[in-house]
């Protein structure tokens, strides 16, 4: 059976976090009534030890695990391979597999794609903890603190309580501008038009490959940006290259690589787009 939606997830040294991500994408936590079958394609980019299917098997979720045979500092080639394996007419990319979803995220992504023939459905990015993690890690935030926060809200009993223990990443609260989305939904034809992620982004962690993909999607002829509110992904601490960026030199390299490839500065997409409330299904168009 052809799935209704394919979720392509990148992984690197995050087995514990990835398992939580998969639990947050599986029914009954994820509310998939009326959506149809969902497939999850995990591509691991050279973890040692590598995750196994025993590590990632979740009841009710169709998960395929690939071990990328030629891992690089950038997850871009591995993610493009994952996109090539997707079978569904709607495909979502999560380049960082350490991001837990709220219960209506997948349904909102699929419903958003039904609103416009060239929909770019972007979900907002949150971090677990009191501040964006590139700041909170300098103030004692670590995996043990994160575990305690999740226990405090009795996750996964009510996935929307993640909003109680998280904050918008990099100040990206809705309905404001987004620089990227870590659960981006589009029809297959849109992905084909983009050609996936740009393999020239070779910096550790992919550099600005994910923001670049988002901006290029929004700039496709006829594209309609749809920003999902009241659903989100929540980043778990795992020492990732970009989110937990501590080196100014590394950040400078990311910005320089983007400027060299695109001949402009990296900046958020300021187009207001449409807002889709993931819980009510209501759609609104912010004032231009």
ZIDASUL-V89977 format. One record per pair of residues at least 6 apart in sequence whose C-alpha atoms are under 7 Angstrom apart, sorted by sequence separation. I is the first residue (numbers start at 1). J is the second residue. If there is no record, write none. Layout:
BEGIN
I&J ; I&J
END
This chain:
BEGIN
24&30 ; 113&119 ; 127&133 ; 130&136 ; 172&178 ; 201&207 ; 218&224 ; 259&265 ; 276&282 ; 277&283 ; 112&119 ; 201&208 ; 218&225 ; 259&266 ; 276&283 ; 113&121 ; 153&161 ; 201&209 ; 258&266 ; 275&283 ; 276&284 ; 112&121 ; 274&283 ; 275&284 ; 68&78 ; 274&284 ; 275&285 ; 198&209 ; 255&266 ; 274&285 ; 53&65 ; 109&121 ; 197&209 ; 273&285 ; 274&286 ; 272&286 ; 79&95 ; 149&165 ; 197&213 ; 272&288 ; 129&146 ; 46&67 ; 40&62 ; 41&63 ; 42&64 ; 43&65 ; 44&66 ; 45&67 ; 46&68 ; 39&62 ; 40&63 ; 41&64 ; 42&65 ; 43&66 ; 44&67 ; 45&68 ; 194&217 ; 38&62 ; 39&63 ; 40&64 ; 41&65 ; 42&66 ; 43&67 ; 44&68 ; 43&68 ; 46&71 ; 45&71 ; 45&75 ; 180&210 ; 4&35 ; 11&42 ; 180&211 ; 4&36 ; 5&37 ; 6&38 ; 7&39 ; 8&40 ; 9&41 ; 10&42 ; 11&43 ; 12&44 ; 179&211 ; 3&36 ; 4&37 ; 5&38 ; 6&39 ; 7&40 ; 8&41 ; 9&42 ; 10&43 ; 11&44 ; 12&45 ; 27&60 ; 45&78 ; 181&214 ; 3&37 ; 4&38 ; 5&39 ; 6&40 ; 7&41 ; 8&42 ; 9&43 ; 10&44 ; 11&45 ; 12&46 ; 13&47 ; 26&60 ; 180&214 ; 3&38 ; 12&47 ; 13&48 ; 23&58 ; 26&61 ; 43&78 ; 130&165 ; 132&167 ; 3&39 ; 15&51 ; 22&58 ; 43&79 ; 129&165 ; 130&166 ; 131&167 ; 205&241 ; 19&56 ; 128&165 ; 129&166 ; 130&167 ; 132&169 ; 204&241 ; 205&242 ; 128&166 ; 129&167 ; 132&170 ; 43&82 ; 127&166 ; 128&167 ; 126&166 ; 127&167 ; 41&82 ; 126&167 ; 127&168 ; 126&168 ; 127&169 ; 125&168 ; 126&169 ; 125&169 ; 208&254 ; 227&273 ; 229&275 ; 207&254 ; 226&273 ; 227&274 ; 228&275 ; 229&276 ; 230&277 ; 231&278 ; 225&273 ; 226&274 ; 227&275 ; 228&276 ; 229&277 ; 230&278 ; 224&273 ; 225&274 ; 226&275 ; 227&276 ; 228&277 ; 229&278 ; 230&279 ; 208&258 ; 226&276 ; 228&278 ; 203&254 ; 215&269 ; 174&229 ; 103&159 ; 125&181 ; 102&159 ; 103&160 ; 124&181 ; 125&182 ; 102&160 ; 123&181 ; 122&181 ; 123&183 ; 122&183 ; 123&184 ; 122&184 ; 121&184 ; 122&185 ; 121&185 ; 120&185 ; 121&186 ; 120&186 ; 119&186 ; 10&79 ; 31&103 ; 35&107 ; 118&190 ; 30&103 ; 31&104 ; 113&186 ; 8&82 ; 29&103 ; 30&104 ; 113&187 ; 8&83 ; 32&107 ; 21&97 ; 24&100 ; 25&101 ; 31&107 ; 109&185 ; 21&98 ; 24&101 ; 21&99 ; 24&102 ; 18&97 ; 21&100 ; 6&86 ; 18&98 ; 20&100 ; 21&101 ; 6&87 ; 17&98 ; 6&88 ; 5&88 ; 3&87 ; 4&88 ; 5&89 ; 6&90 ; 7&91 ; 8&92 ; 9&93 ; 10&94 ; 14&98 ; 2&87 ; 3&88 ; 4&89 ; 5&90 ; 6&91 ; 7&92 ; 8&93 ; 9&94 ; 10&95 ; 11&96 ; 2&88 ; 4&90 ; 5&91 ; 6&92 ; 7&93 ; 8&94 ; 9&95 ; 10&96 ; 11&97 ; 96&182 ; 9&96 ; 10&97 ; 95&182 ; 9&97 ; 94&182 ; 179&267 ; 94&183 ; 179&268 ; 93&183 ; 178&268 ; 179&269 ; 92&183 ; 93&184 ; 177&268 ; 178&269 ; 92&184 ; 93&185 ; 177&269 ; 92&185 ; 177&270 ; 91&185 ; 92&186 ; 143&237 ; 90&185 ; 91&186 ; 142&237 ; 90&186 ; 91&187 ; 90&187 ; 91&188 ; 120&217 ; 89&187 ; 90&188 ; 120&218 ; 89&188 ; 120&223 ; 118&222 ; 119&223 ; 120&224 ; 121&225 ; 122&226 ; 123&227 ; 118&223 ; 119&224 ; 120&225 ; 121&226 ; 122&227 ; 123&228 ; 118&224 ; 119&225 ; 120&226 ; 121&227 ; 122&228 ; 126&232 ; 128&234 ; 119&226 ; 125&232 ; 126&233 ; 127&234 ; 128&235 ; 116&224 ; 123&231 ; 124&232 ; 125&233 ; 126&234 ; 127&235 ; 128&236 ; 123&232 ; 124&233 ; 125&234 ; 126&235 ; 127&236 ; 134&243 ; 133&243 ; 134&244 ; 133&244 ; 134&245 ; 134&246 ; 112&226 ; 80&196 ; 80&197 ; 76&197 ; 77&199 ; 76&199 ; 105&231 ; 104&231 ; 105&232 ; 74&202 ; 73&202 ; 74&203 ; 102&231 ; 73&203 ; 74&204 ; 75&205 ; 76&206 ; 102&232 ; 73&204 ; 74&205 ; 75&206 ; 101&232 ; 102&233 ; 73&205 ; 74&206 ; 101&233 ; 100&233 ; 101&234 ; 99&233 ; 100&234 ; 99&234 ; 100&235 ; 99&235 ; 98&235 ; 99&236 ; 98&236 ; 108&278 ; 105&278 ; 104&278 ; 104&279 ; 17&236 ; 14&238
END
